[in-house]
Amino acid sequence: MKRILTKLIAVVMVCGSLHGLAQNDSVTLYFDTKELPNLIYCLPAPPDTIGEDFAHDIMRYMWGKTQRNDAARTAIAVRDAVWSFDALMDELSVPFGLKISKEGTPEIYKLVVNSLSTIDQMRVEPKAYYMRKRPFVRFQEHMYTVYEEADLRNEGSYPSGHSQRGYAGALLLSEVNPDNANAIMARGYMYGESRVIVGAHWQSDVDASRLGGSIGLARLHTSPEFLAQLAKAQDEFKRLTGKMSPADDASQFVNLADAVPLAILEIRYHSTYNFVGTRIDGYQEPVALMTRRAADSLRAVSEDLLKMGYRLKIYDAYRPQCAVDHFMRWAADITDTLMKPYFYPDVPRDKLFELEYIMEKSGHTRGSTVDLTLFDMRTEKEVDMGGTFDWFGSESHPDFCGNPNTGQYTGDNSSSPAGRSITKEQFDNRMILRDAMLRHGFKPLGSEWWHFTLKDEPFPNTYFTFPVKTLE
């Protein structure tokens, strides 16, 4: 008997999975069945046919039949009986506050379909395991939605697939629009009650399914792919409803690795080798982002310098405001001198604000500024600029030991408190980078030879807040 039951479960699971995927042939599951919690072990068994719990099921079945006298409620229950993602999203769109569709809200639609398709798998095994008779079968009565009877008569009643899907869908959309969570969850709860009203399920089936949906969604939160899609859906909702702050919108930014493919990335603030000595807030991945306009100009710089035998090496580009805030907190702690010998040996720790090495706002946060140097393709080494990136001191100024406007080397190192100097070759190397950047629309900074901002930057007054990570 056990062997037969095992085979039956396997067959039903395959059929159930095919039924779910047939609705959308582009579904991506975040987990397969074996990776999901097994509801046979997570949920209590359905009530026996004797006892108070089953008596309550019978009373609720009778209650459901009385609800059929309410034409409006019955119409809702009939709509809720339709087993399709589009039908569910039509119903939840009302409390959600935005029409959900494949064309109009592609990221939200993808999130719902992929998530619920994954969670749907969890209902199949317990249905086959318990094979609980449905109420209309036990009482030998017709369902209100008679057309469902042929498909449901030989399918287990526990748990309810509709109720699990409706409740999990409501939980999911509440994460996308938390301001409407009360209304969304109330509709998701009603979705399960509809299955009692039409006579498809017992109340205990519905109750267990809500818990099953919650368990499934909790599992999804361990999937990086799910979390990434959730973030896309949330951004899409904010954008379409006008709730997204302009500072949160990365839609006009690109990955420099794509825009300038031959550039070398050494994102210092994603590492510990920087003037703070730790990874900086907001740098989630070692990537570089810029506005599309700035990236196009930087690609022209790259192509220009390639003819001269150089590649670009990027230290930093877009910098989120939270990173600037991190710098501010660090600068306020004058006891932290971990990286002082490497980046600011001549600058008093308590003078960083006064000397404007650290400021509340940064041009990097507007998305069109880049810190970079040159890489010599012949020697396969970084070009010697006579000083390291992020060195706090006059030695980093473009006019140190020369005139950047004429390109003339003077050797004047009088501004260096320690008498440091750079050679003519090092000064000329700085000029090669500077001239190429200026030719393609960038402007320099008077205190850092590596720092350039697009003159015609598209967001001169917006300080962005989204994190540094690969854009999709």
Secondary structure, DSSP 8 states (H G I E B T S, - for coil): -HHHHHHHHHHHHHHHHHHHHTT-TT---SS-GGGS--HHHHS-----SSSHHHHHHHHHHHHHHHHTT-HHHHHHHHHHT--SHHHHHHHHHHHHTS---TTTSHHHHHHHHHHHHHHHGGGHHHHHHH----HHHHTT---SSGGGHHHHTTS--SS-HHHHHHHHHHHHHHHH-GGGHHHHHHHHHHHHHHHHHTTSS-HHHHHHHHHHHHHHHHHHTT-HHHHHHHHHHHHHHHHHHT-S-GGG--TTEEEHHHHSTT-EE--GGGSS-SSSSS--TTB-SS--EEEHHHHHHHHHHHHHHHTTTEEEEEEE----HHHHHHHHHHHH-TT--TTHHHH-TTS-GGGTTTTTSS-S--GGGGT-EEEEEEEETTTTEE---SS-TT--SGGGSTTTTEETTTTEE----TT-TT-----HHHHHHHHHHHHHHHHTTEEEETTEEEEEEETT-S-TT------BS---
